[in-house]
Amino acid sequence: MIPWEELDEAAIPGEAGTLRLKRRGAEYSIMLGANELMNSRLSGSEEALAELSAEKLAGRARPMVVIGGLGMGFTLRAALAVLPKDARIIIAELVPAVIAWARGPMADVFSGALDDSRVEIVEGDVAALITASKGRFDAILLDVDNGPDGLTRDDNDRLYSLAGLAAAKRALKKGGVLAVWSAHPDERFTARMRKSGFETEAKTVRAHRKKRGLKHVIWLGLAR
């Protein structure tokens, strides 16, 4: 078997943790300690995050969408495939190295997605972008950390708290969509979404694009 090769590492701003980018043949992995945060073979649920959100936005002209977390670009690529040509997509990524990896060793994985004219990259915390916005976005897609029960940053908890959800609701237009990816189900988070005024459903999706393997969760909340 081909051994894993470590290509780079990057500190997470404000935290003690370090991300490591690894490659084995054509397969890539981003690790935090012993935990694999993402793998280039497992893109199905991240793609579903974009596809399910786009279904809720059907018919909207010039939708403005925020994606929190660049990762390996699976959500971005799926969004580009299903959103209209007049859409605008803002990617908020906290770790500068992740953006560099997307343009460097993982360029083939991204397939030029970052060069699409609809895409804008913001280097910074998606929570700050959300908090600074009011009635601006048609959809906010959060693929940050491991979901509401995170691994990488304590500060990510504020995205999923009642205060964070209230900020997301303020940042959305009426009828806008908050979509949240998670590695695990969380009934308490479902309750917080509903308490925050979102018409909420939790969908179970497969991690693999061939609809097999691990199951992940995507929450879809409509701002009313």
Protein Blocks (a to p, Z undefined) as FASTA:
>chain_A
ZZdddfbdcddehiabdcddddehjaccddehjbcfbdfklmmlmmmmmmmmmmmmgoia
hiacddehjknommmmmmmmmmcfkbccddddfblmlmmmmmmmmmmmnnommmpmkbcc
deddfklmmmmpghkbfbdcddehjbjbdfkbmklmmmmmmklmmmmmmmpcehiacddd
dfbdcfklmmmmmmnopacddddddfblnlgajdddddddddZZ
